[in-house]
Amino acid sequence: MFTSSTPNPQEQEDCKSEASKLWQQATQQQQAGELSAALKSLQQSLVLFQTVRNCQKQAQVLCCLALVAYNLRDYNGAISYSHECLSLAQNIKDLQIQVQALSHLGNAYRHLGDNHKAIESLRICLEIAQQLQDERSQIAALNNLGLVYKALNDIPQTIELQQQSLEITRQLQDHWGEEQVLKNLGNCCYALGYYAKAINYYEQCLAIARSLNRSRSAIQLLKNLGNACHAIGEYNKAITYHEERLVLAQQIQDTRTQEQCLDSLGIACETLGDYAKAIIYYEKRLELARSLNRRSNEQQILASLRVACYALGDYVKAMEYQQQIK
């Protein structure tokens, strides 16, 4: 390093150049998933920016350090870097860096279970983001606050925050973000037993997932819709959703989901008293499980078939399935 306490102009330029290279190197390491190496590069970069007393760059590097520490699950480290960053950002009146530091701070506190400090940090983060009219940061703050209230089991407050987030994502025409928020809202309403509201959110979310050709997301949403309809006794509607899910699972050759769909369809038909149709679905599932050599699933399906055959009064077939159970 440099011998003098105050580097001369040439030394300062060399210092800045080396610090910037290390910062760029850290970015590449982060993208490659080499987080420990990125942390080391950022720490070296920070020392050099401190040497030349560049507060702006120090704050930016500290913000990156907080994020890397967070991703390494070093939440205490993330908190320490965030506080350092916040202090510098406040001194230089950089509101954008303050928003980022407060976001990292809030998330780290949440992971440590310090929900009061998490809420405090994220509320300030939201206020500054609103002051800056930074919609993306507002969405992030609202969603992160929602996670804290969800951890506190305050689902109504979680829903309120997510609804605010939904409004902004729609203003931005951010369909991917809108899909995520709608799914979260559906899950929260489902958890509270507000099944009709959950179905409404899931259906809106499904429409977006289909428009974006997101088959995996659509498959999960169809499952949620089927379960919610089943919960309120709309069994025929549940069957429709599970059948749609089955078709999608077949298209992408997802055999595990196909099995789940056939099981859900069989259960829904049994609930309606349509044992003959339930048996058809269970037999299809049995055929699939056997083709994939899934022994444990096979035993469960045989038991379901035996029960359905008894309910239908087909005792001969019920005994056949009973004999296959080991």
DRENDO-1510 file (C-alpha; in Angstrom, 1 decimal, always signed):
<recs>
REC; n; res; u; v; w
REC; 1; MET; +0.0; +0.0; +0.0 .
REC; 2; PHE; +1.1; +3.6; +0.1 .
REC; 3; THR; +3.6; +4.9; +2.7 .
REC; 4; SER; +2.3; +8.4; +3.2 .
REC; 5; SER; -0.9; +9.1; +5.2 .
REC; 6; THR; -2.2; +11.3; +2.4 .
REC; 7; PRO; -1.5; +9.8; -1.1 .
REC; 8; ASN; -0.2; +12.2; -3.8 .
REC; 9; PRO; -2.4; +12.8; -6.8 .
REC; 10; GLN; -0.8; +10.0; -8.9 .
REC; 11; GLU; -1.2; +7.6; -6.0 .
REC; 12; GLN; -4.8; +8.6; -5.5 .
REC; 13; GLU; -5.5; +7.9; -9.2 .
REC; 14; ASP; -3.8; +4.5; -9.0 .
REC; 15; CYS; -5.8; +3.7; -5.8 .
REC; 16; LYS; -9.1; +4.7; -7.4 .
REC; 17; SER; -8.3; +2.6; -10.5 .
REC; 18; GLU; -7.4; -0.5; -8.4 .
REC; 19; ALA; -10.5; -0.1; -6.2 .
REC; 20; SER; -12.7; +0.1; -9.3 .
REC; 21; LYS; -11.1; -3.0; -10.8 .
REC; 22; LEU; -11.7; -4.9; -7.5 .
REC; 23; TRP; -15.3; -3.7; -7.4 .
REC; 24; GLN; -15.9; -4.9; -11.0 .
REC; 25; GLN; -14.2; -8.2; -10.2 .
REC; 26; ALA; -16.6; -8.6; -7.2 .
REC; 27; THR; -19.6; -8.1; -9.5 .
REC; 28; GLN; -18.4; -10.8; -11.9 .
REC; 29; GLN; -17.7; -13.1; -8.9 .
REC; 30; GLN; -21.3; -12.5; -7.6 .
REC; 31; GLN; -22.8; -13.3; -11.0 .
REC; 32; ALA; -20.7; -16.5; -11.0 .
REC; 33; GLY; -22.0; -17.4; -7.5 .
REC; 34; GLU; -18.5; -17.0; -6.0 .
REC; 35; LEU; -19.9; -15.1; -3.0 .
REC; 36; SER; -16.9; -15.5; -0.6 .
REC; 37; ALA; -14.5; -14.4; -3.2 .
REC; 38; ALA; -16.8; -11.4; -4.0 .
REC; 39; LEU; -16.8; -10.5; -0.3 .
REC; 40; LYS; -13.0; -10.4; -0.2 .
REC; 41; SER; -12.8; -8.3; -3.4 .
REC; 42; LEU; -15.3; -5.8; -2.0 .
REC; 43; GLN; -13.5; -5.6; +1.3 .
REC; 44; GLN; -10.2; -4.8; -0.5 .
REC; 45; SER; -12.0; -2.3; -2.7 .
REC; 46; LEU; -13.5; -0.6; +0.4 .
REC; 47; VAL; -10.1; -0.1; +2.0 .
REC; 48; LEU; -8.8; +1.6; -1.2 .
REC; 49; PHE; -11.8; +3.9; -1.4 .
REC; 50; GLN; -11.3; +4.8; +2.3 .
REC; 51; THR; -7.7; +5.6; +1.6 .
REC; 52; VAL; -8.7; +8.2; -1.0 .
REC; 53; ARG; -11.6; +9.3; +1.2 .
REC; 54; ASN; -14.2; +8.8; -1.5 .
REC; 55; CYS; -17.4; +8.6; +0.6 .
REC; 56; GLN; -19.7; +8.0; -2.3 .
REC; 57; LYS; -17.9; +4.9; -3.5 .
REC; 58; GLN; -17.4; +3.7; +0.1 .
REC; 59; ALA; -21.2; +3.8; +0.6 .
REC; 60; GLN; -21.8; +2.0; -2.7 .
REC; 61; VAL; -19.3; -0.7; -1.9 .
REC; 62; LEU; -20.7; -1.1; +1.7 .
REC; 63; CYS; -24.2; -1.6; +0.2 .
REC; 64; CYS; -22.8; -4.4; -2.1 .
REC; 65; LEU; -21.0; -5.9; +1.0 .
REC; 66; ALA; -24.3; -5.9; +2.9 .
REC; 67; LEU; -26.0; -7.7; +0.0 .
REC; 68; VAL; -23.3; -10.3; -0.4 .
REC; 69; ALA; -23.2; -11.0; +3.4 .
REC; 70; TYR; -27.0; -11.4; +3.3 .
REC; 71; ASN; -26.8; -13.9; +0.5 .
REC; 72; LEU; -24.1; -15.7; +2.5 .
REC; 73; ARG; -26.6; -15.8; +5.3 .
REC; 74; ASP; -24.3; -13.8; +7.5 .
REC; 75; TYR; -27.1; -11.6; +8.7 .
REC; 76; ASN; -25.2; -9.9; +11.5 .
REC; 77; GLY; -22.5; -9.0; +8.9 .
REC; 78; ALA; -25.2; -7.7; +6.6 .
REC; 79; ILE; -26.6; -5.5; +9.4 .
REC; 80; SER; -23.1; -4.2; +10.3 .
REC; 81; TYR; -22.3; -3.2; +6.6 .
REC; 82; SER; -25.8; -1.7; +6.2 .
REC; 83; HIS; -25.4; +0.5; +9.2 .
REC; 84; GLU; -22.0; +1.7; +8.0 .
REC; 85; CYS; -23.5; +2.3; +4.5 .
REC; 86; LEU; -26.5; +4.2; +5.9 .
REC; 87; SER; -24.3; +6.5; +8.1 .
REC; 88; LEU; -22.2; +7.5; +5.1 .
REC; 89; ALA; -25.2; +7.8; +2.7 .
REC; 90; GLN; -26.9; +10.1; +5.2 .
REC; 91; ASN; -23.8; +12.3; +5.5 .
REC; 92; ILE; -23.6; +12.7; +1.7 .
REC; 93; LYS; -27.4; +12.9; +1.5 .
REC; 94; ASP; -27.7; +10.0; -1.1 .
REC; 95; LEU; -31.3; +8.9; -0.7 .
REC; 96; GLN; -31.1; +6.1; -3.3 .
REC; 97; ILE; -28.3; +4.3; -1.4 .
REC; 98; GLN; -30.2; +4.9; +1.9 .
REC; 99; VAL; -33.1; +3.0; +0.3 .
REC; 100; GLN; -30.9; +0.0; -0.6 .
REC; 101; ALA; -29.1; +0.0; +2.8 .
REC; 102; LEU; -32.5; +0.1; +4.7 .
REC; 103; SER; -33.8; -2.7; +2.5 .
REC; 104; HIS; -30.8; -5.0; +3.3 .
REC; 105; LEU; -31.1; -4.0; +6.9 .
REC; 106; GLY; -34.8; -4.8; +7.2 .
REC; 107; ASN; -34.4; -8.2; +5.5 .
REC; 108; ALA; -31.4; -9.2; +7.7 .
REC; 109; TYR; -33.3; -8.3; +10.8 .
REC; 110; ARG; -36.3; -10.3; +9.6 .
REC; 111; HIS; -34.1; -13.4; +9.2 .
REC; 112; LEU; -32.8; -12.9; +12.7 .
REC; 113; GLY; -36.3; -12.7; +14.0 .
REC; 114; ASP; -36.0; -9.1; +15.1 .
REC; 115; ASN; -39.3; -8.1; +13.5 .
REC; 116; HIS; -39.6; -4.8; +15.3 .
REC; 117; LYS; -36.3; -3.5; +13.8 .
REC; 118; ALA; -37.2; -5.1; +10.5 .
REC; 119; ILE; -40.5; -3.1; +10.3 .
REC; 120; GLU; -38.8; +0.1; +11.5 .
REC; 121; SER; -36.1; -0.2; +8.8 .
REC; 122; LEU; -38.5; -1.1; +6.0 .
REC; 123; ARG; -41.0; +1.6; +6.9 .
REC; 124; ILE; -38.3; +4.2; +6.6 .
REC; 125; CYS; -37.1; +2.6; +3.3 .
REC; 126; LEU; -40.7; +2.8; +2.0 .
REC; 127; GLU; -41.0; +6.5; +3.0 .
REC; 128; ILE; -37.8; +7.5; +1.2 .
REC; 129; ALA; -38.7; +5.4; -1.9 .
REC; 130; GLN; -42.0; +7.3; -2.0 .
REC; 131; GLN; -40.2; +10.6; -1.6 .
REC; 132; LEU; -38.0; +9.6; -4.6 .
REC; 133; GLN; -41.0; +8.3; -6.5 .
REC; 134; ASP; -39.1; +5.1; -7.0 .
REC; 135; GLU; -41.8; +2.6; -7.8 .
REC; 136; ARG; -39.5; -0.4; -8.0 .
REC; 137; SER; -38.1; +0.3; -4.5 .
REC; 138; GLN; -41.6; +0.9; -3.2 .
REC; 139; ILE; -42.8; -2.5; -4.4 .
REC; 140; ALA; -39.7; -4.2; -2.9 .
REC; 141; ALA; -40.3; -2.4; +0.5 .
REC; 142; LEU; -44.0; -3.3; +0.5 .
REC; 143; ASN; -43.3; -7.0; -0.3 .
REC; 144; ASN; -40.5; -7.2; +2.3 .
REC; 145; LEU; -42.8; -5.6; +4.9 .
REC; 146; GLY; -45.4; -8.2; +3.9 .
REC; 147; LEU; -43.0; -11.0; +4.7 .
REC; 148; VAL; -42.3; -9.5; +8.2 .
REC; 149; TYR; -46.0; -9.3; +9.0 .
REC; 150; LYS; -46.5; -12.8; +7.6 .
REC; 151; ALA; -43.8; -14.1; +9.9 .
REC; 152; LEU; -45.8; -12.3; +12.7 .
REC; 153; ASN; -48.9; -14.2; +11.5 .
REC; 154; ASP; -50.6; -10.8; +10.8 .
REC; 155; ILE; -52.1; -11.9; +7.6 .
REC; 156; PRO; -54.6; -9.0; +7.2 .
REC; 157; GLN; -51.7; -6.5; +7.4 .
REC; 158; THR; -49.8; -8.6; +4.9 .
REC; 159; ILE; -52.7; -8.5; +2.5 .
REC; 160; GLU; -53.0; -4.7; +2.8 .
REC; 161; LEU; -49.4; -4.3; +2.0 .
REC; 162; GLN; -49.5; -6.7; -1.0 .
REC; 163; GLN; -52.6; -4.9; -2.3 .
REC; 164; GLN; -50.6; -1.6; -2.3 .
REC; 165; SER; -47.8; -3.4; -4.1 .
REC; 166; LEU; -50.3; -4.8; -6.7 .
REC; 167; GLU; -51.5; -1.3; -7.5 .
REC; 168; ILE; -48.0; -0.1; -8.3 .
REC; 169; THR; -47.1; -3.2; -10.4 .
REC; 170; ARG; -50.2; -2.6; -12.4 .
REC; 171; GLN; -49.3; +1.1; -13.0 .
REC; 172; LEU; -45.9; -0.1; -14.2 .
REC; 173; GLN; -47.5; -2.8; -16.4 .
REC; 174; ASP; -45.1; -5.3; -14.8 .
REC; 175; HIS; -46.9; -8.5; -15.6 .
REC; 176; TRP; -44.3; -10.8; -14.0 .
REC; 177; GLY; -44.4; -8.8; -10.7 .
REC; 178; GLU; -48.2; -8.6; -10.9 .
REC; 179; GLU; -48.3; -12.4; -11.2 .
REC; 180; GLN; -46.1; -12.9; -8.1 .
REC; 181; VAL; -48.2; -10.4; -6.0 .
REC; 182; LEU; -51.5; -12.0; -7.0 .
REC; 183; LYS; -50.2; -15.4; -6.1 .
REC; 184; ASN; -49.1; -14.1; -2.7 .
REC; 185; LEU; -52.5; -12.5; -2.1 .
REC; 186; GLY; -54.2; -15.7; -3.1 .
REC; 187; ASN; -52.0; -17.7; -0.6 .
REC; 188; CYS; -52.7; -15.2; +2.2 .
REC; 189; CYS; -56.5; -15.3; +1.6 .
REC; 190; TYR; -56.4; -19.1; +1.4 .
REC; 191; ALA; -54.5; -19.2; +4.8 .
REC; 192; LEU; -57.3; -17.1; +6.4 .
REC; 193; GLY; -60.0; -19.3; +4.9 .
REC; 194; TYR; -61.2; -16.6; +2.5 .
REC; 195; TYR; -61.5; -19.1; -0.3 .
REC; 196; ALA; -63.7; -17.1; -2.6 .
REC; 197; LYS; -61.2; -14.2; -2.5 .
REC; 198; ALA; -58.3; -16.6; -2.9 .
REC; 199; ILE; -59.9; -18.1; -6.1 .
REC; 200; ASN; -60.4; -14.5; -7.5 .
REC; 201; TYR; -56.7; -13.7; -7.0 .
REC; 202; TYR; -55.6; -17.1; -8.3 .
REC; 203; GLU; -57.7; -16.8; -11.4 .
REC; 204; GLN; -56.3; -13.3; -12.2 .
REC; 205; CYS; -52.8; -14.7; -11.7 .
REC; 206; LEU; -53.5; -17.8; -13.9 .
REC; 207; ALA; -54.6; -15.5; -16.8 .
REC; 208; ILE; -51.2; -13.7; -16.6 .
REC; 209; ALA; -49.3; -16.9; -16.3 .
REC; 210; ARG; -51.0; -18.2; -19.4 .
REC; 211; SER; -50.4; -15.0; -21.3 .
REC; 212; LEU; -46.7; -15.3; -20.5 .
REC; 213; ASN; -46.6; -19.0; -21.4 .
REC; 214; ARG; -45.4; -19.9; -17.9 .
REC; 215; SER; -46.6; -23.5; -17.7 .
REC; 216; ARG; -44.9; -24.3; -14.4 .
REC; 217; SER; -46.6; -21.4; -12.7 .
REC; 218; ALA; -50.0; -22.3; -14.3 .
REC; 219; ILE; -49.7; -25.8; -13.0 .
REC; 220; GLN; -49.2; -24.6; -9.4 .
REC; 221; LEU; -52.0; -22.1; -9.7 .
REC; 222; LEU; -54.4; -24.7; -11.1 .
REC; 223; LYS; -53.6; -26.9; -8.1 .
REC; 224; ASN; -54.3; -24.0; -5.7 .
REC; 225; LEU; -57.6; -23.3; -7.5 .
REC; 226; GLY; -58.6; -26.9; -7.3 .
REC; 227; ASN; -57.9; -27.0; -3.6 .
REC; 228; ALA; -59.7; -23.8; -2.9 .
REC; 229; CYS; -62.8; -24.9; -4.9 .
REC; 230; HIS; -62.7; -28.2; -3.0 .
REC; 231; ALA; -62.6; -26.3; +0.3 .
REC; 232; ILE; -65.9; -24.5; -0.5 .
REC; 233; GLY; -67.6; -27.5; -1.9 .
REC; 234; GLU; -67.4; -26.6; -5.5 .
REC; 235; TYR; -66.2; -30.1; -6.5 .
REC; 236; ASN; -67.1; -29.9; -10.2 .
REC; 237; LYS; -65.2; -26.7; -10.6 .
REC; 238; ALA; -62.3; -28.4; -8.7 .
REC; 239; ILE; -62.4; -31.3; -11.1 .
REC; 240; THR; -62.2; -28.8; -14.1 .
REC; 241; TYR; -59.1; -27.2; -12.7 .
REC; 242; HIS; -57.4; -30.5; -11.9 .
REC; 243; GLU; -58.2; -31.8; -15.4 .
REC; 244; GLU; -56.6; -28.6; -16.9 .
REC; 245; ARG; -53.6; -29.2; -14.7 .
REC; 246; LEU; -53.3; -32.8; -15.9 .
REC; 247; VAL; -53.3; -31.7; -19.5 .
REC; 248; LEU; -50.5; -29.2; -18.9 .
REC; 249; ALA; -48.5; -31.7; -16.9 .
REC; 250; GLN; -48.8; -34.2; -19.8 .
REC; 251; GLN; -47.7; -31.6; -22.3 .
REC; 252; ILE; -44.4; -31.0; -20.3 .
REC; 253; GLN; -44.1; -34.7; -19.4 .
REC; 254; ASP; -44.2; -34.0; -15.7 .
REC; 255; THR; -45.1; -37.4; -14.4 .
REC; 256; ARG; -45.1; -36.5; -10.7 .
REC; 257; THR; -47.7; -33.8; -11.3 .
REC; 258; GLN; -49.7; -36.1; -13.5 .
REC; 259; GLU; -49.9; -38.6; -10.6 .
REC; 260; GLN; -51.0; -35.8; -8.2 .
REC; 261; CYS; -53.7; -34.6; -10.6 .
REC; 262; LEU; -55.1; -38.1; -11.0 .
REC; 263; ASP; -55.2; -38.6; -7.2 .
REC; 264; SER; -56.9; -35.2; -6.7 .
REC; 265; LEU; -59.4; -36.1; -9.5 .
REC; 266; GLY; -60.1; -39.4; -7.9 .
REC; 267; ILE; -60.7; -37.8; -4.5 .
REC; 268; ALA; -63.0; -35.1; -5.9 .
REC; 269; CYS; -65.1; -37.8; -7.7 .
REC; 270; GLU; -65.3; -39.8; -4.6 .
REC; 271; THR; -66.6; -36.8; -2.7 .
REC; 272; LEU; -69.3; -36.4; -5.3 .
REC; 273; GLY; -70.1; -40.1; -4.9 .
REC; 274; ASP; -69.0; -40.8; -8.5 .
REC; 275; TYR; -67.0; -43.9; -7.5 .
REC; 276; ALA; -67.0; -45.3; -11.1 .
REC; 277; LYS; -65.2; -42.2; -12.4 .
REC; 278; ALA; -62.9; -42.2; -9.3 .
REC; 279; ILE; -61.8; -45.7; -10.1 .
REC; 280; ILE; -61.0; -44.7; -13.7 .
REC; 281; TYR; -58.6; -41.9; -12.4 .
REC; 282; TYR; -57.1; -44.2; -9.8 .
REC; 283; GLU; -56.5; -46.9; -12.4 .
REC; 284; LYS; -54.7; -44.4; -14.7 .
REC; 285; ARG; -52.6; -43.3; -11.7 .
REC; 286; LEU; -51.8; -46.9; -10.9 .
REC; 287; GLU; -50.7; -47.6; -14.5 .
REC; 288; LEU; -48.5; -44.5; -14.4 .
REC; 289; ALA; -46.9; -45.4; -11.0 .
REC; 290; ARG; -46.1; -48.9; -12.2 .
REC; 291; SER; -44.5; -47.7; -15.4 .
REC; 292; LEU; -42.3; -45.4; -13.3 .
REC; 293; ASN; -41.6; -48.2; -10.7 .
REC; 294; ARG; -43.0; -46.1; -7.8 .
REC; 295; ARG; -43.7; -48.9; -5.3 .
REC; 296; SER; -44.8; -46.8; -2.4 .
REC; 297; ASN; -47.3; -44.9; -4.5 .
REC; 298; GLU; -48.6; -48.1; -6.0 .
REC; 299; GLN; -49.5; -49.4; -2.5 .
REC; 300; GLN; -51.4; -46.2; -1.7 .
REC; 301; ILE; -53.3; -46.3; -5.0 .
REC; 302; LEU; -54.3; -49.9; -4.5 .
REC; 303; ALA; -55.8; -49.0; -1.2 .
REC; 304; SER; -57.7; -46.1; -2.7 .
REC; 305; LEU; -59.0; -48.5; -5.5 .
REC; 306; ARG; -60.1; -51.1; -2.9 .
REC; 307; VAL; -62.1; -48.5; -0.9 .
REC; 308; ALA; -63.7; -47.1; -4.1 .
REC; 309; CYS; -64.7; -50.6; -5.3 .
REC; 310; TYR; -66.2; -51.4; -1.9 .
REC; 311; ALA; -68.2; -48.2; -2.0 .
REC; 312; LEU; -69.4; -49.0; -5.5 .
REC; 313; GLY; -70.4; -52.5; -4.4 .
REC; 314; ASP; -67.9; -54.3; -6.6 .
REC; 315; TYR; -66.6; -56.6; -3.9 .
REC; 316; VAL; -64.8; -59.0; -6.4 .
REC; 317; LYS; -62.7; -56.2; -7.8 .
REC; 318; ALA; -62.1; -54.8; -4.3 .
REC; 319; MET; -60.7; -58.2; -3.2 .
REC; 320; GLU; -58.5; -58.3; -6.3 .
REC; 321; TYR; -56.9; -55.0; -5.3 .
REC; 322; GLN; -56.7; -56.1; -1.6 .
REC; 323; GLN; -54.7; -59.2; -2.7 .
REC; 324; GLN; -52.2; -56.9; -4.5 .
REC; 325; ILE; -51.5; -54.9; -1.4 .
REC; 326; LYS; -48.3; -56.0; +0.3 .
</recs>
